[in-house]
Amino acid sequence: MEYQSNPEKYFFNDKLYLCPLDLAMEIIGGKWKAMLLFHLQNGALRSSELKRRIKGNISNKMFTQIARELETAGVISRKVYPVVPPKVEYSLTPLGESVMPNILALAQWGRSVGKKMEE
């Protein structure tokens, strides 16, 4: 894709983006978002299980912030069950499912780079 002298404009959540990659990175970029999506590829997970599957030390505050950002972007949905203690499940929306081929391709790329580094 070549640079365009008259770029297209993209609006998302009342914000203007002049680059489609900038928009994509706003939605799924950062340390935790893609990993959260990766772990939802096979279906809904309770918040505690999802947090446990994300490798690294993600704090409760950061997990909640990332989940809310992805929910606001329409990439994941959050379902709260009226039980005690509270049960919350996250799942991919159709928009979230549409990004999964890209997330899985990045994961495969990471595997191949990791294997090459071992050699």
C-alpha positions as CSV (number, residue, x, y, z in Angstrom):
1,M,0.0,0.0,0.0
2,E,1.5,3.3,-1.0
3,Y,1.2,6.6,0.7
4,Q,-1.7,8.7,-0.5
5,S,-1.3,12.4,-0.8
6,N,-5.0,12.7,-0.1
7,P,-5.6,10.1,2.6
8,E,-8.9,8.6,3.5
9,K,-10.5,9.5,6.8
10,Y,-11.7,7.0,9.3
11,F,-14.0,7.9,12.2
12,F,-14.2,5.5,15.2
13,N,-15.8,6.4,18.6
14,D,-15.9,10.1,17.6
15,K,-12.2,10.2,16.8
16,L,-10.7,10.9,13.4
17,Y,-8.0,8.7,12.0
18,L,-6.0,9.4,8.9
19,C,-4.3,6.1,8.7
20,P,-6.1,2.7,8.9
21,L,-3.2,1.2,10.8
22,D,-3.5,3.9,13.4
23,L,-7.1,3.0,13.8
24,A,-6.4,-0.8,14.1
25,M,-3.6,-0.2,16.6
26,E,-5.9,2.0,18.7
27,I,-8.4,-0.8,18.9
28,I,-6.2,-3.9,19.4
29,G,-2.7,-2.5,20.0
30,G,-0.7,-2.5,23.2
31,K,0.7,-5.2,25.4
32,W,-2.5,-6.9,26.6
33,K,-5.3,-6.4,24.1
34,A,-4.2,-8.9,21.4
35,M,-3.4,-11.5,24.1
36,L,-6.9,-11.1,25.6
37,L,-8.5,-11.6,22.2
38,F,-6.3,-14.6,21.5
39,H,-7.5,-16.4,24.5
40,L,-11.2,-15.7,23.6
41,Q,-10.8,-17.5,20.2
42,N,-12.5,-20.7,21.4
43,G,-15.4,-19.1,23.2
44,A,-16.5,-17.2,26.3
45,L,-14.4,-17.2,29.4
46,R,-15.0,-16.0,32.9
47,S,-13.0,-12.9,33.8
48,S,-10.9,-14.8,36.4
49,E,-10.0,-17.6,33.9
50,L,-9.2,-15.1,31.1
51,K,-7.0,-13.1,33.4
52,R,-5.2,-16.3,34.5
53,R,-4.6,-17.3,30.9
54,I,-3.0,-14.0,30.0
55,K,0.7,-14.6,30.7
56,G,2.5,-11.9,32.6
57,N,1.6,-9.8,35.6
58,I,-1.5,-8.0,34.5
59,S,-3.1,-6.2,37.4
60,N,-6.8,-6.3,38.1
61,K,-7.0,-2.6,37.3
62,M,-5.2,-3.0,33.9
63,F,-7.3,-6.1,33.1
64,T,-10.5,-4.1,33.7
65,Q,-9.3,-1.1,31.7
66,I,-8.3,-3.2,28.7
67,A,-11.5,-5.2,28.8
68,R,-13.6,-2.0,29.0
69,E,-11.7,-0.5,26.1
70,L,-12.2,-3.6,23.9
71,E,-15.9,-3.7,25.0
72,T,-16.3,0.0,24.1
73,A,-14.7,-0.6,20.7
74,G,-17.2,-3.4,20.1
75,V,-14.6,-6.1,19.9
76,I,-15.7,-8.1,23.0
77,S,-18.9,-8.4,24.9
78,R,-19.3,-8.7,28.6
79,K,-22.1,-10.6,30.3
80,V,-22.8,-10.3,34.0
81,Y,-24.8,-13.0,35.7
82,P,-26.9,-12.0,38.7
83,V,-25.3,-14.5,41.2
84,V,-23.3,-14.2,44.3
85,P,-20.3,-14.0,44.0
86,P,-20.7,-12.1,40.7
87,K,-20.0,-14.1,37.5
88,V,-18.7,-12.1,34.5
89,E,-18.0,-13.7,31.1
90,Y,-16.3,-12.2,28.1
91,S,-16.7,-13.3,24.5
92,L,-15.8,-12.1,21.0
93,T,-18.3,-10.1,19.0
94,P,-18.5,-10.4,15.3
95,L,-16.1,-7.5,15.0
96,G,-13.7,-9.4,17.4
97,E,-14.1,-12.6,15.4
98,S,-13.2,-10.6,12.2
99,V,-9.7,-9.7,13.6
100,M,-8.9,-13.2,14.8
101,P,-7.2,-14.3,11.5
102,N,-4.8,-11.4,12.0
103,I,-4.2,-12.2,15.7
104,L,-3.6,-15.9,14.8
105,A,-1.2,-14.9,12.0
106,L,0.8,-12.8,14.5
107,A,0.9,-15.7,17.0
108,Q,2.2,-18.0,14.2
109,W,4.8,-15.4,13.3
110,G,5.9,-15.2,16.9
111,R,6.2,-19.0,17.0
112,S,8.4,-19.0,13.8
113,V,10.6,-16.2,15.1
114,G,11.0,-18.0,18.4
115,K,12.0,-21.3,16.7
116,K,14.5,-19.5,14.5
117,M,16.1,-17.9,17.6
118,E,16.5,-21.3,19.2
119,E,18.6,-22.5,16.3
